[in-house]
Amino acid sequence: MITINLNKAKDIWKDKLRTERAPLLSQLDVQFQRALETGADTTEIVAEKQRLRDITNLVTSASTLDEIKSISVE
């Protein structure tokens, strides 16, 4: 019988999410800087950046492999 180490699965999934979110955060940094330069509202940009930062916390609180797999940066 195959058993899955849930803690190891969480670590692997967190690393995957970090890799996927890195370019998205970079794009948001550029958008944020441009918004600041033009005086535009940055509320949505800040909220999205925070969502991406917090996504690994969702993995930490997951209790099954299916829950882990359902967490995505998109």
PyMOL commands that set and color helices and strands:
alter all, ss='L'
color gray80, all
select helices_A, chain A and resi 6-38+43-61+65-69
alter helices_A, ss='H'
color red, helices_A
deselect
rebuild
show_as cartoon
